[in-house]
């Protein structure tokens, strides 16, 4: 009698830690490893170790302390993204200010987690960015997606951009499907992915994003004149 085939176990998410405090790295490493779905494949205490380590290590997600001594966190984020464009980057910081979040997003970070937040939030962020989404603090989406910011554009596929442009023009899912030659269900799936990746559900918000990032020929309505 043949044994039933067992489903393949999902591979663990490979995380690389960059923080100059050994105690922080140890604490984060211990917690993440205990999750079972994550493995820490490398660590670094400074920018040189981070760049050198990522060249030798196959990582999926980098947890980056943005306050490393002697280096700007945003600049290091840019360098890491250029060197390893497929790797997802989560900024890890003691700063809660909007300016820090927006800067790291514009430097290529896919997420931003406070160091004093429950560690479970870091685990959640890792899973979200690894799946192709973004993980930024609530209430900061508008600032991050303001004109001149392109943190989320890089996570959209060419097809998702096409769907977004058509949705912004007012087309329903059925019309999008007909226009692109895909099934209605596929069009709906693309819209779901767009909302998850950008953290925007309402069609008005998706339209605003498309306009601000030049994905449609539409323009934002002019502001009403002041009295």
Secondary structure, 3 states (H helix, E strand, C coil): CCCCCCCCCCCCEEEEEECCCHHHHHHHHHHHHHCCCEEEEEEECCHHHHHHHHHHCCCCEEEEECCCCCCCHHHHHHHHHHHCCCCEEEEEECCCCHHHHHHHHHCCCCEEEECCCCHHHHHHHHHHHHCCCCECCCCCHHHHCCCCCCCCHHHCCHHHHHHHHHHHCCCCHHHHHHHHCCCHHHHHHHHHHHHHHHCCCCHHHHHHHHHHCCCCCCCCCCCCCCC
